[in-house]
């Protein structure tokens, strides 16, 4: 199925996807530098001021790292507003006005939700459940931004059938499960964002093994899908599954390196970036495949 491209510029939509991913990376930087409570309150940074103040107890570096992450949310919100305006004015050229406008509006609501959830995270002293929810909401918003981009700019869908079509929903669900378990591993290990932040209290080693087993299962499934798809004429779909496989292999390697080296901050940061890329590439693959997989509000 071919959805023709229209004259709408792709740049705002790509920027939205990029900034959604960047929020994950900067949020990781906040946590990995121990700056999670650099701004100890919300919506103010410190009592009486919305911005960091000189000589505050948390330290200027920690305060500005945390405040910078908050500022990125405003940049993301502004970008989303621009995208919504474009979507509402130009959606007559897209497949479905209601679909496009819902996707655009959900970006705004999701970003506002991120701000609120970020505040709850600070006010609960960086509880790992709220930190994980903060990350997972970004994952869903990335999916929505990619879907919106494809709806507005156009996409060539190469819908598979038979065994391939049956395996694709399993692939995306398994990817999501891998990411969710990864947040539980993170919430049970070091790098809490603050020395006094709570942890889940689970065994990080056992959880890491479970996470690794799920990753291996995902890699095996992806390899099988790649071998099956390459036997078809779906060239674009073949490229998409190859990209996903390469990113997933790289992410698995980074995960192994961080495990055996004791979770150094820089490697963990790359692993966070990898998580965003894994999810983004898997969702892009699903959109090209025209899969029947549905994630309410983000398809």
C-alpha positions in Angstrom: 0.0 0.0 0.0 1.4 3.4 -1.0 0.4 6.5 0.9 1.6 9.3 -1.3 3.8 12.0 0.2 2.4 15.5 0.3 4.0 19.0 0.3 4.2 19.3 4.1 7.7 19.7 5.4 9.0 16.7 7.4 11.3 18.9 9.6 8.9 19.8 12.4 7.8 16.2 12.7 11.3 14.8 12.7 12.2 17.5 15.3 9.4 16.3 17.5 10.6 12.7 17.3 14.2 13.9 18.0 13.2 16.0 21.0 11.1 13.2 22.5 14.2 11.0 22.4 16.4 13.8 23.6 14.3 14.1 26.7 15.1 10.5 27.6 18.8 11.2 27.2 18.8 14.4 29.2 16.7 12.8 31.9 19.3 10.0 32.0 22.0 12.7 32.4 20.1 14.1 35.4 20.0 10.7 37.0 23.5 9.6 36.2 25.0 12.8 37.6 23.1 12.6 40.8 21.2 15.8 39.9 17.6 14.4 40.3 17.0 16.7 43.2 19.1 19.6 41.9 15.8 21.4 41.9 14.4 20.0 45.1 10.8 21.3 44.6 8.3 21.7 41.8 7.1 23.7 39.9 9.7 26.0 41.4 13.3 25.0 41.2 14.0 26.0 44.8 11.5 27.6 47.2 10.9 31.2 46.1 12.5 30.8 42.6 11.6 29.1 39.4 15.3 29.1 38.4 18.4 28.0 40.2 19.8 30.5 42.7 23.4 31.1 43.7 24.8 29.0 46.6 21.7 26.8 46.9 22.5 23.7 49.0 22.2 21.2 46.1 25.0 22.9 44.2 24.9 25.0 41.0 25.9 22.2 38.7 23.3 19.8 39.9 20.7 22.5 39.9 21.4 23.6 36.3 21.5 20.1 35.0 18.0 19.4 36.5 16.7 22.8 35.4 18.1 22.2 31.9 16.0 19.1 31.6 12.9 21.1 32.7 13.7 23.7 30.0 13.9 21.0 27.3 10.3 20.1 28.2 9.2 23.7 27.3 11.1 23.4 24.0 9.4 20.1 23.3 6.0 21.6 24.1 6.6 24.6 21.8 7.6 22.1 19.0 4.5 20.1 19.6 2.3 23.2 19.4 3.8 24.0 16.0 3.1 20.4 14.9 -0.4 20.5 16.1 -1.1 23.8 14.2 0.3 22.2 11.0 -1.7 19.0 11.6 -4.9 20.8 12.1 -4.4 23.0 9.0 -3.1 20.3 6.7 -4.7 17.1 7.8 -7.1 17.3 4.8 -4.2 15.8 2.8 -3.7 13.0 5.3 -5.5 9.7 5.4 -7.8 10.6 8.3 -8.4 14.0 9.9 -9.6 12.5 13.1 -6.6 10.2 13.4 -4.0 12.9 12.6 -5.6 15.5 14.9 -5.9 12.9 17.8 -2.2 12.0 17.4 -1.2 15.7 17.4 -3.4 16.6 20.4 -2.1 13.6 22.4 1.5 14.9 22.0 0.4 18.1 23.8 -1.4 16.2 26.5 1.5 13.7 26.9 4.1 16.5 27.2 2.0 18.3 29.8 1.6 14.9 31.6 5.4 14.6 31.5 5.8 17.9 33.3 3.3 16.9 35.9 4.9 13.4 36.3 8.3 15.0 36.6 7.0 17.1 39.4 5.6 14.1 41.2 8.9 12.4 40.7 10.7 15.2 42.5 8.1 15.6 45.2 8.3 11.8 46.0 12.1 11.9 46.3 12.8 10.2 43.0 10.8 7.0 43.8 11.8 4.4 41.2 8.2 3.8 40.2 7.7 7.4 39.2 11.1 7.5 37.5 10.1 4.4 35.4 6.7 5.9 34.6 8.4 9.1 33.4 10.6 7.1 31.1 7.8 4.9 29.8 5.6 7.9 29.0 8.5 9.2 26.8 8.5 5.8 25.0 4.8 6.1 24.2 5.2 9.7 23.1 8.0 8.6 20.7 5.6 6.1 19.2 2.9 8.8 18.8 5.4 11.2 17.2 6.6 8.6 14.7 3.0 7.7 13.8 2.1 11.3 13.3 5.1 11.9 11.1 4.1 9.0 8.9 0.5 10.0 8.7 1.4 13.6 7.7 4.3 13.0 5.4 3.4 9.7 3.8 4.6 6.1 4.1 5.0 3.1 1.8 3.3 0.2 3.6 4.4 -3.3 2.7 1.9 -5.4 4.6 3.1 -9.0 5.1 0.9 -12.0 5.4 1.1 -15.5 7.0 3.8 -16.3 9.5 5.5 -12.9 9.2 2.3 -11.0 10.0 1.7 -13.2 13.0 5.2 -12.7 14.4 5.3 -8.9 14.1 2.9 -8.2 17.0 4.9 -10.6 19.2 8.0 -8.6 18.2 6.7 -5.2 19.3 5.2 -6.6 22.5 8.4 -8.3 23.4 10.3 -5.1 22.7 8.0 -3.3 25.1 8.4 -5.9 27.8 12.2 -5.8 27.4 12.1 -2.0 28.0 9.7 -2.3 31.0 11.9 -4.9 32.7 14.9 -2.7 31.9 13.2 0.1 34.0 12.8 -2.3 36.9 16.4 -3.3 36.7 17.4 0.4 36.7 15.1 1.0 39.7 16.8 -1.7 41.6 20.4 -0.7 40.9 22.7 2.3 41.5 22.4 5.7 39.7 19.2 6.6 41.5 19.6 10.3 40.8 20.3 11.2 44.4 22.1 9.4 47.2 19.0 9.3 49.3 16.6 8.1 46.6 14.6 4.9 47.2 15.1 1.7 45.3 12.7 -1.2 44.5 14.7 -3.5 46.8 14.8 -6.3 44.3 17.9 -8.3 43.4 19.6 -6.4 40.5 21.7 -9.4 39.4 18.7 -11.7 39.0 16.7 -9.0 37.2 19.6 -8.3 34.9 19.7 -12.0 33.9 16.0 -11.9 33.3 16.4 -8.8 31.2 19.3 -10.4 29.3 17.2 -13.5 28.6 14.4 -11.4 27.2 16.9 -9.5 25.0 18.2 -12.8 23.6 14.6 -13.9 22.8 14.0 -10.6 21.1 17.2 -11.0 19.0 16.3 -14.6 18.0 12.8 -13.5 17.0 14.2 -10.5 15.0 16.7 -12.7 13.2 13.9 -15.1 12.2 11.8 -12.3 11.0 14.7 -10.8 9.0 15.3 -14.2 7.3 11.7 -14.6 6.4 11.2 -11.0 5.2 14.3 -11.0 3.0 12.7 -13.9 1.0 9.9 -11.5 -0.1 10.0 -8.5 -2.3 9.4 -6.1 0.6 12.6 -4.2 0.3 11.7 -1.3 2.5 10.5 -3.7 5.2 13.7 -5.7 4.9 15.7 -2.5 5.5 13.6 -1.6 8.5 14.1 -5.0 10.2 17.8 -4.9 9.4 18.1 -1.5 11.1 16.2 -2.8 14.1 18.3 -5.9 14.3 21.6 -3.9 14.1 20.4 -1.4 16.8 19.2 -4.2 19.0 22.5 -6.1 18.7 24.4 -2.9 19.5 22.1 -2.3 22.5 22.7 -5.8 23.8 26.4 -5.4 23.5 26.3 -2.1 25.4 24.1 -3.7 28.1 26.7 -6.5 28.5 29.6 -4.1 28.7 27.8 -2.0 31.3 27.1 -5.1 33.3 30.6 -6.5 33.4 32.2 -3.1 33.9 30.1 -2.2 37.0 27.6 0.2 35.3 29.9 3.2 34.5 27.8 6.4 34.0 28.8 7.0 30.4 28.0 3.5 29.2 24.7 3.6 31.1 24.0 6.8 29.3 24.6 5.2 25.9 22.3 2.3 27.0 19.5 4.8 27.6 20.0 6.3 24.2 20.0 2.8 22.8 16.6 2.1 24.5 15.1 5.1 22.7 16.6 4.0 19.4 15.5 0.3 19.8 11.9 1.4 20.5 11.9 4.0 17.7 13.2 1.6 15.1 10.8 -1.1 16.2 7.8 1.2 15.9 9.0 2.5 12.5 9.2 -1.1 11.4 5.6 -1.8 12.6 4.3 1.2 10.8 5.8 0.2 7.5 4.5 -3.3 8.0 1.0 -2.0 8.4 0.6 -4.4 11.3 -2.6 -4.9 13.1 -0.9 -4.1 16.4 -2.7 -1.4 18.2 -1.4 0.8 21.1 -4.4 3.0 21.9 -3.8 6.6 21.3 -0.4 6.2 19.7 -1.1 4.4 16.4 
